């Protein structure tokens, strides 16, 4: 599967010819200054929760591309209130079939609010089954035993999870999460963007390697097959 990283927790996965985009936060991220947000393609956009560093560019990209915007009920209402027409609600526990495959929403342990402080609904992660492979994106979350449910639903080929610590899992907990989910490849996100989530890249890679897991830290703008 081809994955492209746009910085922070924003990335896309190409599945069955469809671009699945996650948590678009580009224009306000100084580390992503070389990314042209207008050139980002999307057929589906998934938001894990309502914090600004996950939805800042969602309305812009969805409006330009016509992508179907998905998220929890409160996000779904926010999409519709802001003029998006191609929207779809999905809360933890729910699953739907689309033309790229099947997506199921899983619980995440985090907070969620819009920029004005209003309630953003419950945060979530997503697991995907596609003809090219299966993967799990945890969204912003603490380590939670609910992650065991992901492997019960399906065998994942890789995971995308935060490693910046402080506001989400750090390296140690992300390793434990991989072991729960049953993956040996993980793409790290949600690190370095702000001073309080900067990490030592080499130490993180080595800690994962010692646990028998490949930690993939992508350059912003990089695409690769996983």
C-alpha positions as CSV (number, residue, x, y, z in Angstrom):
1,X,0.0,0.0,0.0
2,X,1.2,3.5,-0.8
3,X,1.3,6.0,2.1
4,X,2.1,9.7,1.8
5,X,3.0,11.8,4.8
6,X,2.0,15.5,5.0
7,X,3.3,16.2,8.5
8,X,2.0,15.9,12.1
9,X,-0.9,13.4,11.9
10,X,-1.8,14.1,8.3
11,X,-1.2,11.3,5.8
12,X,-2.9,9.5,2.9
13,X,-3.2,5.9,1.9
14,X,-4.0,4.8,-1.6
15,X,-6.4,1.8,-1.4
16,X,-8.1,0.3,-4.5
17,X,-7.4,3.5,-6.4
18,X,-8.9,5.7,-3.8
19,X,-7.0,8.3,-1.8
20,X,-7.9,8.1,1.9
21,X,-6.7,11.2,3.7
22,X,-6.5,11.6,7.5
23,X,-6.5,14.5,9.9
24,X,-5.6,17.3,7.5
25,X,-3.4,19.9,9.2
26,X,-1.0,21.5,6.8
27,X,-1.4,25.3,6.3
28,X,-0.8,26.1,9.9
29,X,2.0,23.6,10.4
30,X,5.3,25.4,9.9
31,X,7.1,22.0,9.4
32,X,4.8,21.4,6.4
33,X,5.5,24.8,4.7
34,X,6.7,23.1,1.5
35,X,3.4,21.2,1.0
36,X,1.0,22.6,-1.5
37,X,-2.4,22.0,0.2
38,X,-4.2,22.6,-3.1
39,X,-2.4,19.7,-4.6
40,X,-3.5,17.2,-2.0
41,X,-5.8,14.6,-3.5
42,X,-8.6,12.9,-1.5
43,X,-11.6,10.7,-2.2
44,X,-12.3,10.2,1.5
45,X,-11.3,12.3,4.5
46,X,-11.3,10.7,8.0
47,X,-11.0,12.9,11.1
48,X,-10.1,11.2,14.3
49,X,-11.3,14.1,16.5
50,X,-12.0,17.9,16.5
51,X,-8.7,19.4,17.7
52,X,-7.4,22.1,15.4
53,X,-4.2,20.1,14.6
54,X,-6.4,17.5,12.9
55,X,-9.1,19.4,11.0
56,X,-7.7,22.8,10.1
57,X,-7.6,22.1,6.4
58,X,-10.5,19.6,6.2
59,X,-13.2,21.9,4.9
60,X,-10.7,23.4,2.4
61,X,-9.6,20.1,1.0
62,X,-13.1,18.5,1.0
63,X,-14.5,21.5,-0.8
64,X,-11.8,21.4,-3.5
65,X,-11.8,17.7,-4.0
66,X,-15.4,16.7,-3.3
67,X,-14.1,14.0,-1.0
68,X,-16.5,12.3,1.4
69,X,-15.8,13.6,4.9
70,X,-16.2,11.1,7.7
71,X,-16.1,11.4,11.5
72,X,-18.0,11.1,14.7
73,X,-21.5,12.5,15.0
74,X,-20.4,16.0,16.2
75,X,-17.9,16.3,13.4
76,X,-20.5,15.2,10.9
77,X,-22.8,17.9,12.1
78,X,-19.9,20.4,11.9
79,X,-19.2,19.4,8.3
80,X,-22.8,19.9,7.3
81,X,-23.1,23.2,9.1
82,X,-20.1,24.4,7.2
83,X,-21.5,23.6,3.8
84,X,-20.1,20.2,3.0
85,X,-22.5,18.0,1.1
86,X,-20.6,14.7,0.8
87,X,-20.5,13.6,4.4
88,X,-20.9,10.5,6.5
89,X,-21.1,9.9,10.2
90,X,-19.3,7.0,12.0
91,X,-18.9,6.6,15.7
92,X,-16.8,4.0,17.7
93,X,-18.1,0.6,17.1
94,X,-19.6,1.4,13.7
95,X,-18.4,0.0,10.4
96,X,-19.3,0.7,6.8
97,X,-18.4,-0.8,3.4
98,X,-17.2,1.6,0.7
99,X,-15.7,1.1,-2.8
100,X,-12.2,0.8,-1.4
101,X,-13.1,-1.7,1.3
102,X,-14.4,-1.7,4.9
103,X,-13.7,0.8,7.7
104,X,-14.5,0.2,11.4
105,X,-14.2,2.9,14.0
106,X,-12.6,2.1,17.4
107,X,-12.4,4.0,20.6
108,X,-9.6,6.3,21.4
109,X,-8.7,7.7,24.8
110,X,-8.2,11.5,24.3
111,X,-10.1,14.7,24.4
112,X,-11.9,16.5,21.6
113,X,-13.1,20.1,21.1
114,X,-13.4,22.6,18.3
115,X,-11.3,25.7,18.2
116,X,-14.0,27.7,19.9
117,X,-14.0,25.3,22.8
118,X,-17.3,23.6,22.0
119,X,-17.7,19.9,22.4
120,X,-16.1,17.9,19.5
121,X,-17.6,14.4,20.3
122,X,-15.7,11.3,21.3
123,X,-12.2,10.7,19.6
124,X,-11.7,7.6,17.6
125,X,-9.4,5.5,15.5
126,X,-10.1,3.6,12.3
127,X,-9.2,0.1,11.0
128,X,-9.4,-0.7,7.3
129,X,-9.8,-3.9,5.3
130,X,-8.9,-3.4,1.6
131,X,-7.9,-5.7,-1.2
132,X,-4.3,-4.4,-1.0
133,X,-4.0,-4.9,2.7
134,X,-5.3,-3.9,6.2
135,X,-4.2,-1.1,8.5
136,X,-5.1,0.7,11.7
137,X,-4.9,4.4,12.5
138,X,-5.3,5.0,16.2
139,X,-5.8,8.8,16.1
140,X,-4.6,10.6,19.2
141,X,-4.9,8.2,22.1
142,X,-3.4,6.8,25.2
143,X,-2.6,3.1,25.3
144,X,-5.9,1.3,25.9
145,X,-6.8,-2.3,26.3
146,X,-9.5,-1.7,23.7
147,X,-6.8,-2.0,21.1
148,X,-7.0,-5.7,21.5
149,X,-10.4,-5.5,19.7
150,X,-8.6,-4.4,16.5
151,X,-6.8,-7.7,16.0
152,X,-10.0,-9.6,16.8
153,X,-11.8,-7.8,14.0
154,X,-9.0,-8.4,11.5
155,X,-5.2,-9.0,11.0
156,X,-3.6,-5.6,10.3
157,X,-0.5,-5.3,8.1
158,X,0.7,-2.1,9.7
159,X,-0.4,0.6,12.1
160,X,-0.2,4.4,12.2
161,X,0.1,5.8,15.7
162,X,1.3,8.8,17.7
163,X,4.7,8.7,19.5
164,X,5.2,12.2,20.7
165,X,4.1,11.5,24.3
166,X,2.7,14.2,26.6
167,X,-0.7,14.5,24.9
168,X,-0.8,10.9,23.4
169,X,1.2,7.7,23.6
170,X,4.9,7.9,23.7
171,X,7.4,5.3,22.3
172,X,7.0,2.8,25.2
173,X,3.2,2.7,25.0
174,X,3.2,2.7,21.2
175,X,5.3,-0.5,21.3
176,X,2.8,-2.1,23.6
177,X,0.0,-1.0,21.3
178,X,1.7,-2.7,18.3
179,X,2.1,-5.9,20.4
180,X,-1.6,-5.8,21.2
181,X,-2.7,-5.2,17.6
182,X,-0.2,-7.8,16.3
183,X,1.8,-5.6,13.8
184,X,5.5,-5.5,13.2
185,X,5.4,-2.3,11.2
186,X,4.3,1.1,12.5
187,X,4.4,4.6,11.0
188,X,4.9,7.2,13.7
189,X,3.0,10.4,13.7
190,X,2.1,13.3,16.1
191,X,5.7,14.1,17.0
192,X,8.1,17.1,16.6
193,X,5.4,19.6,15.5
194,X,5.4,21.4,18.9
195,X,8.2,21.8,21.4
196,X,6.4,19.5,24.0
197,X,6.2,16.5,21.6
198,X,9.7,16.5,20.2
199,X,11.4,13.1,20.2
200,X,14.8,11.5,19.7
201,X,14.4,9.8,16.3
202,X,17.2,7.3,16.6
203,X,16.4,6.3,20.1
204,X,12.8,5.7,19.1
205,X,13.8,3.6,16.1
206,X,16.1,1.5,18.3
207,X,13.6,1.0,21.0
208,X,11.1,-0.3,18.5
209,X,13.8,-2.5,16.8
210,X,14.6,-4.0,20.2
211,X,11.0,-5.1,20.5
212,X,11.0,-6.6,17.0
213,X,9.0,-3.8,15.4
214,X,10.0,-1.6,12.5
215,X,9.3,2.1,13.3
216,X,8.9,4.1,10.1
217,X,9.5,7.9,10.5
218,X,8.7,9.5,7.1
219,X,9.9,12.8,5.8
220,X,7.1,15.4,5.2
221,X,6.1,15.1,1.6
222,X,7.5,11.5,1.3
223,X,5.6,8.7,-0.3
224,X,6.5,5.0,0.0
225,X,5.0,1.5,-0.3
226,X,4.4,-0.4,2.9
